[in-house]
Amino acid sequence: RKLSYAWVVGDMDIDTVVTFTLTPTASGTRLSLVQSGFKPDQKQNFGGARYGWKMMGGKLVDLLARIP
């Protein structure tokens, strides 16, 4: 139901944890994704991660919509 892993980018001093959580719902399953650990001076990195996760999440939604 939950998977967490470290996402470390040493040359950028990024040391975060990404957690995926699956929760049953009445109509299926809810996927939650949290990436934590960004430092206050890493706003640009945070914004890039948010953009990337939204883009990939959209691709996942499109893929799942094609499955009968």
Order of alpha helices (4+ residues) and beta strands (2+ residues): beta-beta-beta-alpha
